Amino acid sequence: MNIIFYITGLLLVFAIGFLISNNRKDIRYKSIGIMLGTQLVLTFILLNTKIGIISIGFVSALFTKLIDLGVSGVNFVFGGMENKGEFTFFINVLLPIIFIAVLIGILNHFKVLPFIVKYVGLILSKLNGMGKMENYIAVSSAVLGQTEVFLTVKDQMDSFSKRRLYTFCTSAMSAVSVAIVGAYMELIEPRFVVVAIVLNILSALIVANIINPYELSDEEDTLAIESHKKRSFFQMISESIMDGFKVAIIVAAMLVGFIALMNGIDYIFMLAFNVSFQTILGFVFAPIAFIMGVPWAESVSAGGIMATKLVTNEFVAMLSFKEIAAGLSPKAIGIVSVFLVSFANFSSIGIITGSVKALSPKQGDEVAKNGLKLLLGSTIASVLSATVIGVFL
C-alpha cells in the first residue's frame, strides 16, 4: 500500500511540475530517476539500518547537547525570569540558536563547512548530471539557509541566467538552516528533521529539473565560491553571536505576528461560520495529504497543519502540530513532520527576494517576478520529500 501512495505522490508532483514547466521537451528523466532512487536508498539507510539509526541518534544527541549548552548561557543571563515548571519558547528554543550560530561561524572560519559543502556538491553533480553550482547551492542552502547562501556567490550574481536563478532559489526555499535545526528538534522528532534535510536537497533538484530543465555549456558549468574577508577569530565570534541573536529575534517577531494573526482569523471564522480557519484549510489540503499517504481519517488535521505552514511559516505550523500529534498515527506524524522542515511559505518569497535584491537589484526583480512559481516549486519539493518517507513508515 505504501508503494501505491508513493506513486500517487510522485504523480501529483510530476503533474504540477509538468503543467508549469518552462521546457517540457528537455526534462531529463534519467537524472530524475537516479535522484529518486538515491532518495529511497538514503531514506532506507537512515531509518532501517544500524548505521543509519546510529547516525541519526548521534546527530540528535549532538543537537540536544548543543541546545543544553546554549541554554546554560541563556540561564546565566535570564535565569529566574521564566515561570518555574513552564516551557518558555523564546528562552528554551530560540535563544540557544545563538550558540549554534557561533559553532557554525567557527566551522566556516576554519574552512571545514565550505570544504564539506563543496565536495558533496561535486559528488552530487556527477550523480545527477546537473551543474556544479546548482548542486553547490542545493547543499550549502541546507547548511547556511536561504539568505546566507547567496553571499558566497555574490560577485557572480549578475552573471547568472534567469533559468539558473530559478533553480538556485528553489533549492534555497526548499532548505532550512543548520542554525535552527536544534529548535526544530525541540518541536518534532529529530529523526524526521535529519531525513528531511537530506531529502530536500534532492527534491529541490528533481522539481527544478521538471519545472526548469536546461543544458549548460562547459563555460557555464564552473564553481567559484567567494571567500569572506579575513576576520580575526574573535571578530568572527562576535559577528556570529549577533547573527544568531538576529535570527532568534526575527523568528520570535514572526511568531508573535503570525500566531496573533491566525488566532484573529480563527476568531472571525468561528463567529461567522462556527468553524475555524485552520479547519477550512484542512479540508482544502486533505486530498493532497491523502495522496501523499496520510490515512484519510487524519487527512483534514494533517492538511490543516500543512496549509498553516504555507500561509505562515514552519514554526507556527510546528507549534500547532505539537498540540495534535499525540492523536495522529506514526505514518501521519512522519509525513507531516518532513513536510514542515523547509522554508517554503509565502513570507519566504519576500525574504529571498530581498536577499537577492540586496546583492543584485536586476536579479532581485527577476526573483520577485517568479515568486509564486518559486513557492509552488519549493512546496511540491516538500510534498515529494514527505511522500518518500511515507514509504518506510
C-alpha positions as CSV (number, residue, x, y, z in Angstrom):
1,M,0.0,0.0,0.0
2,N,2.9,2.4,0.8
3,I,4.2,1.9,-2.8
4,I,0.8,3.0,-4.2
5,F,0.8,6.2,-2.2
6,Y,4.4,6.8,-3.3
7,I,3.3,6.5,-6.9
8,T,0.3,8.8,-6.3
9,G,2.5,11.4,-4.6
10,L,5.0,11.2,-7.4
11,L,2.2,11.7,-10.0
12,L,1.0,14.7,-8.1
13,V,4.5,16.3,-8.1
14,F,5.1,15.5,-11.7
15,A,1.6,16.7,-12.9
16,I,2.0,20.1,-11.2
17,G,5.6,20.4,-12.3
18,F,4.9,19.4,-15.9
19,L,1.9,21.7,-16.1
20,I,4.1,24.8,-15.2
21,S,7.3,23.6,-16.9
22,N,9.3,26.1,-18.9
23,N,10.6,23.4,-21.3
24,R,8.9,20.1,-21.2
25,K,10.9,18.6,-24.1
26,D,14.2,18.9,-22.2
27,I,13.2,17.3,-18.9
28,R,16.0,14.8,-18.1
29,Y,14.1,11.8,-16.9
30,K,17.2,9.7,-16.4
31,S,18.7,12.2,-13.9
32,I,15.3,12.4,-12.1
33,G,15.2,8.6,-11.9
34,I,18.7,8.5,-10.4
35,M,17.8,11.1,-7.8
36,L,14.5,9.4,-6.9
37,G,16.4,6.1,-6.4
38,T,19.0,7.8,-4.3
39,Q,16.3,9.3,-2.1
40,L,14.8,5.8,-1.5
41,V,18.2,4.3,-0.7
42,L,19.3,7.1,1.7
43,T,15.9,7.0,3.5
44,F,16.1,3.3,3.9
45,I,19.6,3.5,5.2
46,L,18.8,6.3,7.7
47,L,15.6,4.7,9.0
48,N,16.1,0.9,8.7
49,T,19.8,0.1,9.1
50,K,22.1,0.1,12.1
51,I,24.5,2.6,10.7
52,G,21.6,4.9,9.8
53,I,19.9,4.7,13.2
54,I,23.2,5.3,14.9
55,S,23.9,8.3,12.7
56,I,20.5,9.8,13.4
57,G,21.0,9.1,17.1
58,F,24.4,10.8,17.0
59,V,23.0,13.9,15.3
60,S,20.0,14.1,17.6
61,A,22.2,13.7,20.7
62,L,24.6,16.3,19.3
63,F,21.9,18.9,18.8
64,T,20.3,18.1,22.2
65,K,23.7,18.7,23.8
66,L,24.2,21.9,21.9
67,I,20.8,23.2,22.9
68,D,21.6,22.3,26.6
69,L,24.9,24.2,26.3
70,G,23.1,27.1,24.7
71,V,20.5,27.1,27.5
72,S,23.3,27.2,30.1
73,G,24.3,30.6,28.7
74,V,20.7,31.7,28.5
75,N,20.1,30.8,32.1
76,F,23.0,32.8,33.2
77,V,21.5,35.9,31.7
78,F,17.8,35.2,32.0
79,G,17.7,32.8,35.0
80,G,14.7,33.3,37.2
81,M,12.7,35.2,34.6
82,E,10.9,32.1,33.2
83,N,7.9,30.6,35.1
84,K,9.1,27.7,37.1
85,G,8.0,24.4,35.6
86,E,6.8,26.1,32.4
87,F,8.4,25.8,29.0
88,T,9.3,29.2,27.6
89,F,9.7,29.0,23.8
90,F,11.8,32.1,23.4
91,I,14.3,31.2,26.2
92,N,14.4,27.4,25.7
93,V,14.2,27.1,21.9
94,L,15.1,30.4,20.2
95,L,17.9,31.9,22.3
96,P,20.1,28.7,22.1
97,I,20.3,29.4,18.3
98,I,22.9,32.0,19.3
99,F,25.3,29.3,20.5
100,I,24.8,27.1,17.4
101,A,25.4,30.1,15.2
102,V,28.8,30.6,16.9
103,L,29.7,27.0,16.2
104,I,28.8,27.4,12.5
105,G,30.9,30.5,12.4
106,I,33.9,28.6,13.8
107,L,33.5,25.8,11.3
108,N,33.3,28.3,8.5
109,H,36.3,30.2,9.8
110,F,38.5,27.1,9.7
111,K,37.1,26.2,6.2
112,V,35.5,22.9,7.5
113,L,32.0,23.5,6.3
114,P,33.0,25.1,2.9
115,F,35.2,22.0,2.2
116,I,32.3,19.6,3.0
117,V,29.7,21.5,1.1
118,K,31.9,22.0,-2.0
119,Y,32.8,18.3,-2.4
120,V,29.4,16.9,-1.5
121,G,28.0,19.2,-4.2
122,L,30.6,18.0,-6.7
123,I,29.8,14.3,-6.0
124,L,26.1,15.1,-6.4
125,S,26.8,16.8,-9.8
126,K,28.4,13.6,-11.0
127,L,25.3,11.7,-9.8
128,N,22.6,13.8,-11.4
129,G,24.4,15.5,-14.3
130,M,23.3,18.9,-13.2
131,G,25.7,21.9,-12.9
132,K,28.3,22.2,-10.2
133,M,26.9,25.5,-9.0
134,E,23.4,24.0,-8.9
135,N,24.5,21.2,-6.6
136,Y,26.7,23.5,-4.5
137,I,23.7,25.9,-3.9
138,A,21.4,22.9,-3.1
139,V,23.9,21.5,-0.5
140,S,25.0,24.8,1.0
141,S,21.4,26.0,1.4
142,A,20.8,23.1,3.8
143,V,23.7,24.4,5.9
144,L,23.6,28.2,5.6
145,G,20.0,28.8,4.9
146,Q,18.2,30.7,2.1
147,T,19.7,34.1,2.6
148,E,23.3,33.5,3.6
149,V,24.0,31.0,0.7
150,F,23.9,33.8,-1.9
151,L,26.6,35.7,-0.1
152,T,29.0,33.0,-1.1
153,V,28.4,33.7,-4.8
154,K,27.6,37.4,-4.6
155,D,30.2,38.5,-7.2
156,Q,28.7,36.2,-9.8
157,M,25.1,37.1,-9.1
158,D,24.7,39.4,-12.1
159,S,26.1,36.8,-14.5
160,F,23.6,34.0,-13.6
161,S,21.0,33.4,-16.3
162,K,17.2,33.6,-15.4
163,R,16.9,29.8,-15.7
164,R,19.7,29.1,-13.3
165,L,18.5,31.7,-10.8
166,Y,15.1,29.9,-10.6
167,T,16.9,26.6,-9.7
168,F,19.1,28.3,-7.1
169,C,16.2,30.0,-5.4
170,T,14.1,26.8,-5.4
171,S,16.8,25.0,-3.6
172,A,17.2,27.9,-1.1
173,M,13.4,27.9,-0.4
174,S,13.3,24.1,0.0
175,A,16.1,24.0,2.6
176,V,16.5,25.1,6.2
177,S,19.4,26.5,8.1
178,V,21.6,24.3,10.4
179,A,21.4,27.1,12.9
180,I,17.7,26.4,13.6
181,V,17.8,22.6,13.3
182,G,18.1,22.3,17.1
183,A,15.0,24.4,17.5
184,Y,13.1,22.1,15.1
185,M,14.2,19.1,17.1
186,E,12.5,20.6,20.2
187,L,9.2,20.5,18.4
188,I,9.2,17.4,16.2
189,E,11.1,14.1,16.2
190,P,14.8,14.6,15.4
191,R,15.0,11.7,13.0
192,F,12.4,13.3,10.7
193,V,14.4,16.6,10.8
194,V,17.6,14.8,9.7
195,V,15.8,12.8,7.0
196,A,14.0,15.9,5.7
197,I,17.3,17.9,5.4
198,V,18.8,15.1,3.3
199,L,15.7,14.5,1.1
200,N,15.0,18.2,0.5
201,I,18.4,18.7,-1.3
202,L,17.5,16.1,-3.9
203,S,13.7,17.0,-4.0
204,A,14.5,20.6,-4.9
205,L,16.8,19.5,-7.8
206,I,14.2,17.0,-9.0
207,V,11.5,19.6,-9.1
208,A,13.8,22.2,-10.7
209,N,14.6,19.5,-13.3
210,I,10.9,19.2,-14.2
211,I,9.9,22.9,-14.0
212,N,13.1,24.4,-15.2
213,P,15.2,22.0,-17.3
214,Y,18.2,23.3,-19.2
215,E,21.6,22.3,-20.5
216,L,24.8,24.1,-19.5
217,S,27.9,24.7,-21.7
218,D,31.3,23.9,-20.3
219,E,31.9,27.6,-19.8
220,E,28.8,28.0,-17.7
221,D,29.4,24.9,-15.6
222,T,32.0,26.4,-13.2
223,L,32.2,26.6,-9.5
224,A,33.7,29.7,-7.9
225,I,32.9,30.3,-4.3
226,E,33.6,33.7,-2.8
227,S,35.9,33.9,0.2
228,H,34.7,36.1,3.1
229,K,37.0,38.9,4.0
230,K,39.6,37.8,6.5
231,R,38.5,38.4,10.1
232,S,40.1,37.7,13.3
233,F,38.8,34.8,15.3
234,F,37.2,36.9,18.0
235,Q,35.7,39.3,15.4
236,M,34.1,36.3,13.8
237,I,32.8,35.1,17.2
238,S,31.3,38.5,17.9
239,E,29.6,38.7,14.5
240,S,28.3,35.1,14.7
241,I,26.8,35.9,18.1
242,M,25.0,38.9,16.7
243,D,23.8,36.9,13.6
244,G,22.4,34.2,15.9
245,F,20.7,36.8,18.0
246,K,19.1,38.4,15.0
247,V,17.8,35.1,13.8
248,A,16.2,34.4,17.3
249,I,14.6,37.9,17.4
250,I,13.3,37.7,13.8
251,V,11.8,34.2,14.4
252,A,10.2,35.5,17.7
253,A,8.8,38.5,16.0
254,M,7.4,36.4,13.1
255,L,5.8,34.0,15.6
256,V,4.2,36.9,17.6
257,G,2.7,38.4,14.5
258,F,1.6,35.3,12.7
259,I,0.2,33.4,15.7
260,A,-1.8,36.5,16.7
261,L,-3.0,36.9,13.1
262,M,-4.0,33.3,12.8
263,N,-5.9,33.4,16.1
264,G,-7.6,36.6,14.9
265,I,-8.7,35.0,11.7
266,D,-9.9,31.9,13.6
267,Y,-11.9,34.1,15.9
268,I,-13.6,35.8,13.0
269,F,-14.4,32.5,11.2
270,M,-15.8,31.0,14.4
271,L,-18.1,34.0,14.9
272,A,-19.2,34.0,11.2
273,F,-19.3,30.3,10.3
274,N,-18.7,28.4,13.6
275,V,-15.7,26.7,12.1
276,S,-12.0,27.6,12.4
277,F,-10.0,28.9,9.5
278,Q,-7.4,26.1,10.0
279,T,-10.2,23.5,9.7
280,I,-11.3,25.1,6.4
281,L,-7.7,25.0,5.2
282,G,-7.5,21.3,6.4
283,F,-10.4,20.4,4.1
284,V,-8.7,22.1,1.2
285,F,-5.4,20.3,1.7
286,A,-6.9,17.0,2.9
287,P,-6.8,15.4,-0.6
288,I,-3.1,16.4,-1.0
289,A,-2.3,14.9,2.4
290,F,-4.2,11.7,1.4
291,I,-2.4,11.4,-1.9
292,M,0.9,11.7,0.0
293,G,0.0,8.7,2.2
294,V,-1.7,10.2,5.3
295,P,-4.6,8.0,6.3
296,W,-7.9,9.5,5.2
297,A,-9.3,9.8,8.7
298,E,-6.3,12.1,9.6
299,S,-6.0,14.0,6.4
300,V,-8.0,17.0,7.5
301,S,-5.9,17.5,10.6
302,A,-2.7,16.9,8.6
303,G,-3.9,19.2,5.8
304,G,-4.6,22.0,8.2
305,I,-1.1,21.9,9.6
306,M,0.4,21.8,6.0
307,A,-1.7,24.8,5.0
308,T,-0.7,26.7,8.1
309,K,2.9,26.2,7.2
310,L,2.3,27.5,3.7
311,V,0.5,30.7,4.7
312,T,2.6,31.5,7.9
313,N,5.8,29.6,8.5
314,E,7.2,26.3,9.7
315,F,7.5,27.3,13.4
316,V,3.8,28.3,13.6
317,A,2.8,25.1,12.0
318,M,5.2,23.0,14.2
319,L,3.7,24.6,17.3
320,S,0.2,23.7,16.1
321,F,1.3,20.2,15.1
322,K,2.8,19.6,18.5
323,E,-0.6,20.1,20.1
324,I,-2.3,17.4,17.9
325,A,0.5,15.0,17.1
326,A,-0.4,12.7,20.0
327,G,-3.7,11.9,18.2
328,L,-2.2,11.0,14.9
329,S,-0.7,7.7,13.6
330,P,3.1,7.3,13.3
331,K,2.8,7.5,9.5
332,A,0.9,10.8,9.5
333,I,3.3,12.2,12.0
334,G,6.3,11.3,9.9
335,I,4.8,12.6,6.6
336,V,3.7,15.9,8.1
337,S,7.0,16.4,10.1
338,V,9.1,16.0,6.9
339,F,6.8,18.4,5.0
340,L,7.2,21.1,7.7
341,V,11.0,21.1,7.5
342,S,11.6,23.7,4.8
343,F,11.3,27.4,4.2
344,A,8.5,27.0,1.6
345,N,6.0,29.6,2.6
346,F,4.6,33.0,1.4
347,S,6.9,35.0,3.7
348,S,10.0,33.4,2.2
349,I,9.2,35.0,-1.1
350,G,9.8,38.4,0.4
351,I,12.9,37.1,2.3
352,I,14.6,35.6,-0.7
353,T,13.7,38.4,-3.0
354,G,15.1,40.9,-0.5
355,S,18.3,38.8,-0.1
356,V,19.0,38.6,-3.8
357,K,18.0,42.2,-4.5
358,A,20.5,43.4,-1.9
359,L,23.2,41.8,-3.9
360,S,21.8,42.4,-7.4
361,P,18.8,44.7,-8.0
362,K,18.3,43.3,-11.5
363,Q,18.2,39.7,-10.3
364,G,16.1,40.6,-7.3
365,D,13.4,41.9,-9.7
366,E,13.6,38.6,-11.6
367,V,13.1,36.6,-8.4
368,A,10.1,38.8,-7.4
369,K,8.5,38.2,-10.8
370,N,8.7,34.4,-10.3
371,G,7.8,34.5,-6.6
372,L,4.6,32.4,-6.8
373,K,6.3,29.9,-9.1
374,L,9.2,29.6,-6.7
375,L,6.7,29.0,-3.8
376,L,4.9,26.3,-5.9
377,G,8.1,24.6,-6.8
378,S,9.5,24.5,-3.3
379,T,6.2,23.4,-1.9
380,I,5.9,20.4,-4.2
381,A,9.6,19.6,-3.3
382,S,8.3,19.3,0.3
383,V,5.5,17.1,-0.9
384,L,8.0,14.9,-2.6
385,S,10.2,14.5,0.5
386,A,7.2,13.8,2.6
387,T,5.9,11.2,0.1
388,V,9.3,9.4,0.1
389,I,9.4,9.0,3.9
390,G,5.8,7.6,3.8
391,V,7.2,4.5,2.0
392,F,9.1,3.5,5.1
393,L,6.5,4.2,7.8
